[in-house]
Amino acid sequence: MKHKSTFLAIGGYQPFLFCIGMYFVALFFSIFICSAIFYAVNPKKSLAKTETRSERMAMTGTGNQVLLTVAK
């Protein structure tokens, strides 16, 4: 009796497919981690805009000390 199985050929490729899968997972995470580090060191200019003390006081409307502000 002849045994027919199409999945026997895939078993030989399992280590190769595993290495390719791990390569793409590592590539994805390295791109994510490197971009996170890059944007932490070089923030966008619109978010990193520094304001003078008079601008901050004009935004609050009073001379009280502001401990936390939320930028839009």
Residue pairs with C-beta under 8 A, 6 or more apart in sequence:
47 71
51 59
56 66
56 69
57 63
59 69
60 66
60 69
